[in-house]
Amino acid sequence: MAAAAVVAATSACAAGPAEDWDEPADYTYEATITAFGPAHGEWRVTVRDHEVVEVEGLDEWSQIDEFTTIESFDTLADYVSRYDEARAEGAHSVALTQATDGTPTGYSVDWDENTVDDEYDARFRAVAPTESTAGAVPN
């Protein structure tokens, strides 16, 4: 089991990521997302050239429809940026968890302590670099 670092910030405490992560251009990851609104559920996300290009629902809750589109998903580097932005904008609490190599393993934010439906939590696993097919010549 890989050790993980937890980076948390609240209105009383702020910290930077434990280690910078060198995001590969092309990779997949699986995520469990708990949120009020779109993207709730289990997903496999494909990233090519640092952009989300495909999402696949892995459970009965995760369906692409008019409310949950590919634009509802982020790259793992985007989650690191979201963490930094939430800290800068004064979220009630925000946390980023990372593996020892800096790979994000989780992100959560609660924007306002007194608002019930503004929390977002994502847990990442099975992060795997892939080979890009961009520019490949078909046989």
N, C-alpha and C positions, 0 to 999 in steps of 0.2 A: 504494500500500500504506500503510495507516494505521500510524503508529508505536504501539508498545505499551509500557506500563510494567510492570515486573515487581516485585512486592512479595513478598518472601520472609521467612520467619521460621524460625529454628532455635532450639535451646536456647541458643545463644550470641548470637543476633541477633534483633531484632524491629523491625518497621516497620509503619506504618499504610498504608491504601490511598492511592495517588497522588492520586486525585481522587474525591470522592463522586459516586455515580451516582444520577441521578433516575430510578428505575425507572418506566416507563410502566405503567399499570394493565393494559393489554392488549397482548400481543406474542407473537411466536413466536421460537424459536431452534432451531438444530440443534446437536447435541452428539455428540462421539465420547467415549465413556466406556470407560475401561479399569479394571476392578475385579475382584476376586475376589468373585463373587456376582452378585446381580441387577443389572440395568440395563447390563450390558456390551454394547457395540455402538454403532451409529449411530442417532440418534433425532431426530425433530422434536417439539418440545414447544410446546404452546399454553398461554398464560397469560391468564386473564381475571380482572379485579378482584383482581390480585395472588395468584391461586391457579392451580396447574396443573390444567387441566381436560381435557386430551387429550394423548396421546402416540402417535406413529406410528413403528414400526420402519422403518428405511431400509436394513437389510442382513440377511443370513441369521442373524446372531447376535442381533439385536434382536427378540424376540418377547414379547408380553404373555402371561403364564401365571400359574400359582399362586404362583410365586416373584417374578416381576417384575410389579408392579402400578403403577397411577398414583401410589400413595403412595411409590414408589421414586424419584420425580423431584422436583427442587426448582426453584423460581424462581431467576433469577439473583441476586436480592437475598438469597435463602436461602443461596446459595453464599458471598456476602460474609459473612453471619452465621456460616456454618460455619468460614470462615477465621478470624474473630475468636475463635470458641469454641476452635478447635484451638490457636491461639496461647495463649489463657488457660489451657487444660488441659495445656499442656506437650508437645504433639506433637513427635516427633523432628524432623520437617521439615514445613513447610506453605508453599505458595506460591499467590498470587493474581496473575493477569496481567490487565491492563486496557488498553483502547484509550485514546487521549489524552483522550477525553471521559468516561472513567471506566467505560465499559461493560465488564463482566467478559468476558474472552476465554479464561480458563482457571483451573482450581483443581486443586491436588493436595495430598495429605496422606499422610504415612507416620507412623503413630502410634508405632511402636516400631521402632528400628533393627534389632533382633534377631528380629522376627516377619516371616515370609515373606509371609503373605497378608492384610496389613492396609492395603496401599497402595490409593489411589483417585486416579484422574486423569481430569479432564474438560476437553475443549477445546470452546469455543463459537464458533459462526460464524452468519452469516445472521440476526442479531438484527434483527427488524423489527416496529415498532409496528403494531398492527391496530386496527380500529374494533370496539368492543364491540357485540354484538348484544343485550346485556342491556337489557330494557325496550323493545326495538324493537317497533313495531306491524306485524304482518304485513299485506301488501297483500291 
